[in-house]
Amino acid sequence: MVIEMTHAQLLQEWRLRYLHEPVNDDCPYTRHDGIDIDRLLAGKMRDWYLDLLDNAPLSMLAPMEIHDRITNQIVDDEGCLVFKLPDECRKLTAVRAEGWTRDAAITADMSSRTAQLQLSPYTRGDTHHPVAVIDNREVRLYSVKPGSAAKVEKLLAIVDTPGIYRFDEKALSTIPSPDF
């Protein structure tokens, strides 16, 4: 089940799972000369979350539909629909343009065979076998009709929204044990 947590909620979960102690909010105790455990955990929590977004299996993540956030979709002379991913997008998981029969095969490796095949108009993707090549934040979708007004109709991505943590609850089991 996909869950969405605030920073405070996830920090509380980290205190329970990482420090192996229940959060006791009814008896506050404050010291000003010790280590700020919450700040220490917040750094570890952020590193864990970014690693989760970049490397976890898709079953542990919560892709979001973001096609409405894309601006400046251009169809070039070669029949490629070109656009830039929003800054908060960490990973593209599915993309489909209008008129395609299925989602595109996605590659972010410019030296891969799939990406190299897109350099020739005879071997590149088409509406029945589309391909998306990602170079930094630029996405090139092969192929659409040159000069057409094709647009992206589906764009699922793993998004890092500041202050909001979205993932499948199975991912909580990957919170590491303390390293002390």
Sequence and secondary structure as in RCSB ss.txt:
>XXXX:A:sequence
MVIEMTHAQLLQEWRLRYLHEPVNDDCPYTRHDGIDIDRLLAGKMRDWYLDLLDNAPLSMLAPMEIHDRITNQIV
DDEGCLVFKLPDECRKLTAVRAEGWTRDAAITADMSSRTAQLQLSPYTRGDTHHPVAVIDNREVRLYSVKPGSAA
KVEKLLAIVDTPGIYRFDEKALSTIPSPDF
>XXXX:A:secstr
 EEEEEHHHHHHHHHHHHS     TTS    SSS  HHHHHHHHHHHHHHHHHHHS GGGS  EE GGG    EE
 TTSEEEEE  TTEEEEEEEEETT SS  EEE  TTSHHHHHTTSTTTS  SSS EEEEETTEEEEE   TT   
 EEEEEEEE  TTEEEEEGGGGGG      
